[in-house]
Amino acid sequence: MFWHTARFRIDLSRPQVMGIVNVTPDSFSDGGQHATTAAALAHCEQLLKEGADILDIGGESSRPGSAPLPLEDELARVLPVVRAAVRLGVPVSVDTYKPQVMQAALDLGADIVNDIWALRQPGAAQVVAAHPACGVCLMHMHRDPQTMQLAPMQGDALPQVLRFLQLQAQALQALGVEKARIALDPGVGFGKTVEQNFALLARQRELLAMGHPLLVGWSRKSALGAVTGLPVEERLAPSVAAALLAVERGAHIVRVHDVRATVAALAVWRAACQAERDSQETTTKEAQA
């Protein structure tokens, strides 16, 4: 499978690591650490050294209870970073739901629109549809960042998430966007209970039936804190464990803060998978001899 984006045809035969670049003062786990253009670009370069395949640049926090950011502020935060990041030789994603930010970032050469609102804001789908090749990730979110954890989803989350993502992907394809450009994200933590988040992980393979690349973001999420008792700054191990479990259940891209540790863990996973394949081939050859 490949994910077609503006400048890159991303080979998903190997799990891709998307490194998070929050150009924000208030993100839930690293707010303020990369809030200037210089700090964000230095972080981009560091993530690439650690093995990131894709950079995801965002200027507005979507943590529970966060307030919307004025358009002008988001443009001022994001565009200088995107302008420089597109020269680093890897796919660049912009994490935004505002069509004006999408358009400006794509005009600068960004490859992917990563939208927590799944292009439901007026004009957003049209921006993506008008672009000849950009990739897009549609995410499921129940309610909005201000209220999503005050009144999370009820019942079995998976069929609701599946149906929503199917409808959004179909609507975008009806506007002329090729299926190969569209990735889907179940939206871990966005209006779901702890139990629903882990049920989505347990049954994640059912989402693959839609035939789109699957992008998953468990990194440092509160559900991990709920089951481990660890504060956000100590969730490295559970974040890596969740990323591996997501990949094992078919995720093609994992969106993470801790790139180095995730890349190292995936190298061990790939080695184990290769050893298993080699063993199976040896057994088959011996049986045929």
matplotlib code that plots the C-alpha trace (Angstrom):
import matplotlib.pyplot as plt

x = [0.0, 1.1, -0.1, -0.1, 0.8, 1.8, 5.5, 5.9, 4.4, 4.9, 5.6, 3.6, 5.0, 7.1, 5.4, 5.9, 6.8, 5.2, 7.0, 4.9, 6.1, 3.8, 4.4, 2.2, 2.5, -0.2, -0.2, -0.9, 2.5, 5.1, 3.5, 6.0, 9.0, 9.0, 6.9, 9.3, 10.1, 13.8, 12.9, 10.4, 12.8, 15.5, 13.0, 12.2, 15.8, 16.2, 13.2, 14.7, 18.0, 16.0, 14.4, 11.1, 9.6, 7.1, 6.9, 3.5, 3.4, 0.6, 0.0, -3.2, -3.6, -6.5, -6.1, -9.4, -10.8, -8.6, -10.0, -10.0, -7.0, -7.5, -6.6, -3.9, -2.1, -2.1, -0.8, 2.0, 3.0, 2.8, 3.8, 7.4, 8.0, 6.4, 8.3, 11.6, 10.5, 9.5, 13.3, 14.2, 13.5, 10.6, 6.8, 5.5, 2.0, 0.1, -2.2, -5.1, -8.8, -8.9, -9.2, -7.1, -4.2, -4.5, -4.4, -1.4, 0.6, -0.1, 0.9, 4.3, 4.7, 3.3, 2.4, -0.4, -3.4, -4.0, -7.4, -9.0, -12.3, -12.1, -12.7, -16.1, -15.3, -16.8, -14.4, -11.9, -12.9, -12.8, -9.3, -8.1, -10.2, -8.8, -5.2, -4.0, -2.1, -2.0, -2.5, -5.1, -5.8, -9.4, -9.8, -12.8, -13.6, -16.8, -18.1, -15.2, -12.0, -13.9, -16.6, -15.4, -14.3, -17.1, -19.6, -17.7, -19.2, -21.7, -21.9, -19.7, -17.3, -16.0, -19.0, -19.6, -16.0, -16.1, -19.3, -18.2, -14.8, -16.5, -18.9, -16.2, -13.9, -16.7, -17.7, -14.2, -13.9, -17.1, -15.3, -12.6, -10.0, -8.4, -8.7, -4.9, -4.6, -6.8, -5.7, -7.9, -7.4, -9.8, -9.1, -7.7, -8.7, -11.0, -14.3, -13.8, -13.7, -10.6, -12.5, -13.5, -10.0, -8.7, -11.6, -10.6, -7.1, -8.3, -10.5, -8.4, -8.0, -11.7, -10.9, -8.6, -11.6, -12.1, -8.9, -7.3, -4.0, -4.5, -2.8, -3.0, -1.9, -1.5, 1.5, 1.3, -2.5, -4.5, -5.8, -2.3, -2.1, -5.4, -4.1, -0.6, -1.0, 1.9, 1.9, 2.2, 6.0, 6.6, 4.5, 7.4, 7.2, 3.4, 3.4, 5.9, 4.0, 0.7, 2.4, 3.8, 0.4, -1.2, 1.3, 0.9, -2.8, -2.3, -1.6, 0.5, 1.5, 2.0, 2.0, 4.4, 6.4, 9.2, 10.6, 13.9, 12.3, 9.5, 11.9, 14.1, 11.1, 9.8, 13.3, 13.0, 9.5, 10.6, 13.5, 11.2, 8.7, 11.5, 12.8, 9.3, 9.0, 12.5, 11.5, 8.3, 10.1, 12.7, 9.9, 8.1, 11.3, 12.1, 8.5, 8.9, 12.3]
y = [0.0, 3.6, 6.9, 9.4, 13.0, 16.2, 15.3, 11.8, 8.4, 7.0, 3.2, 1.7, -1.7, -0.5, 1.3, 5.0, 7.2, 10.7, 13.0, 15.6, 19.3, 21.4, 25.1, 25.9, 27.3, 25.0, 21.5, 18.9, 17.3, 19.6, 23.0, 25.8, 23.6, 24.4, 27.5, 29.7, 29.1, 28.5, 26.0, 24.2, 23.9, 22.6, 20.0, 19.0, 18.4, 16.4, 14.2, 13.4, 12.5, 10.1, 8.4, 10.2, 9.5, 12.3, 15.7, 16.8, 20.6, 22.1, 25.5, 25.0, 22.7, 20.3, 19.1, 18.7, 22.1, 24.0, 27.2, 27.9, 29.9, 32.9, 32.4, 35.0, 33.5, 30.0, 31.3, 33.2, 30.1, 27.5, 29.0, 30.0, 26.4, 24.8, 27.1, 25.8, 22.2, 21.5, 21.8, 18.9, 16.1, 14.3, 14.6, 17.5, 17.4, 20.4, 19.7, 22.1, 22.2, 25.8, 25.9, 29.1, 27.4, 24.4, 26.5, 28.6, 25.5, 23.7, 26.8, 26.6, 22.9, 21.0, 17.4, 16.4, 17.9, 16.3, 17.4, 16.4, 17.7, 15.4, 18.4, 19.3, 23.0, 25.0, 25.1, 22.6, 19.7, 22.1, 23.1, 19.5, 18.6, 21.5, 20.4, 18.0, 15.6, 16.4, 13.6, 14.0, 12.3, 12.3, 11.8, 10.9, 13.3, 13.2, 16.7, 19.3, 19.9, 22.1, 19.5, 16.1, 14.7, 16.3, 14.2, 11.4, 8.9, 6.2, 2.6, 0.6, 3.1, 1.1, 0.9, 4.6, 5.5, 3.2, 4.6, 8.2, 7.7, 5.8, 8.6, 11.3, 9.4, 8.7, 12.4, 13.5, 10.9, 12.3, 15.6, 13.9, 13.1, 9.7, 7.0, 6.6, 10.1, 9.5, 8.1, 7.6, 8.1, 6.6, 9.6, 8.0, 10.3, 12.6, 12.2, 8.5, 6.9, 4.9, 1.7, 2.8, 3.8, 0.4, -1.3, 0.6, -0.7, -4.3, -4.3, -2.0, -4.5, -4.0, -0.4, -1.8, -3.1, 0.4, 0.0, 3.2, 3.7, 3.9, 6.5, 6.2, 8.5, 7.0, 9.1, 10.2, 10.2, 10.3, 6.7, 5.5, 7.5, 6.1, 2.5, 3.1, 5.9, 7.7, 11.5, 12.8, 13.3, 9.7, 8.0, 7.0, 3.3, 3.0, 5.2, 3.0, -0.1, 1.3, 2.3, -1.3, -2.8, -0.4, -1.5, -5.1, -4.6, -3.1, 0.7, 2.0, 5.3, 6.1, 9.7, 10.1, 12.6, 10.1, 9.2, 7.6, 5.1, 4.3, 3.7, 1.5, -0.6, -1.0, -2.2, -5.0, -5.8, -6.0, -8.3, -10.6, -10.6, -11.4, -14.2, -15.7, -15.5, -17.1, -19.9, -20.5, -20.7, -23.1, -25.4, -25.3, -26.2, -29.0, -30.4, -30.3, -31.9]
z = [0.0, -0.7, 0.6, -2.3, -1.1, -2.8, -3.3, -2.0, -2.7, 0.8, 0.9, 3.7, 3.5, 6.5, 9.4, 9.1, 12.2, 12.1, 14.4, 16.3, 16.0, 18.3, 17.6, 20.6, 24.2, 25.5, 24.1, 26.7, 27.0, 25.3, 25.2, 25.0, 24.3, 20.5, 20.4, 18.4, 14.7, 15.6, 18.3, 16.1, 13.2, 15.5, 16.8, 13.2, 12.5, 15.7, 14.9, 11.5, 13.1, 15.4, 12.4, 11.8, 8.3, 8.3, 10.2, 11.5, 12.3, 14.3, 15.8, 17.8, 20.8, 20.6, 24.2, 26.1, 27.1, 24.7, 23.3, 19.5, 18.2, 16.1, 12.4, 12.3, 15.3, 13.8, 10.4, 12.2, 14.2, 11.4, 8.1, 8.9, 10.1, 7.1, 4.8, 6.1, 6.8, 3.2, 2.4, 4.7, 2.2, 4.0, 3.8, 5.7, 7.3, 8.6, 11.6, 11.2, 10.6, 9.2, 5.4, 5.2, 7.0, 4.8, 1.7, 2.8, 3.9, 0.7, -1.3, 0.6, -0.5, 2.4, 1.5, 3.8, 5.6, 9.0, 10.2, 13.5, 12.2, 9.1, 6.8, 8.3, 8.6, 5.7, 2.8, 4.1, 1.8, -1.2, -0.4, -0.4, -3.5, -5.4, -4.8, -7.5, -5.2, -1.5, 1.1, 3.8, 7.1, 8.3, 12.0, 14.1, 16.9, 19.1, 19.8, 19.9, 22.0, 24.5, 25.3, 24.1, 27.4, 29.3, 27.4, 25.6, 23.3, 24.5, 23.5, 21.2, 19.7, 16.8, 14.5, 15.1, 14.2, 11.3, 9.8, 10.3, 8.6, 5.8, 5.1, 5.3, 2.9, 0.5, 0.5, -0.3, -3.1, -4.5, -4.8, -7.0, -4.4, -5.2, -2.5, -2.4, -1.0, 2.0, 5.4, 8.4, 12.1, 14.7, 17.0, 20.2, 23.1, 21.1, 22.9, 24.0, 27.3, 28.4, 27.8, 24.3, 23.4, 24.3, 22.6, 19.4, 19.8, 20.4, 17.3, 15.2, 12.3, 11.6, 10.4, 7.8, 5.8, 4.4, 2.4, 3.5, 5.3, 9.0, 11.1, 14.9, 17.7, 21.2, 22.2, 25.9, 25.8, 29.1, 28.5, 29.0, 32.2, 33.4, 33.2, 34.4, 36.9, 35.2, 34.6, 31.1, 31.3, 32.3, 29.6, 27.3, 27.9, 27.6, 24.5, 22.8, 23.8, 22.4, 19.2, 18.8, 19.5, 17.0, 14.3, 15.2, 14.6, 11.2, 11.7, 8.8, 10.5, 14.2, 15.3, 18.2, 20.4, 21.2, 17.8, 18.8, 21.2, 18.8, 15.9, 18.1, 19.3, 15.7, 14.6, 17.2, 16.1, 12.4, 13.3, 15.1, 12.2, 9.8, 12.0, 12.0, 8.3, 7.9, 10.2, 8.3, 5.0, 6.4, 7.8, 4.4, 2.5, 4.9, 4.5, 0.7, 0.7]

ax = plt.figure().add_subplot(projection="3d")
ax.plot(x, y, z, "-o")
ax.set_aspect("equal")
plt.show()
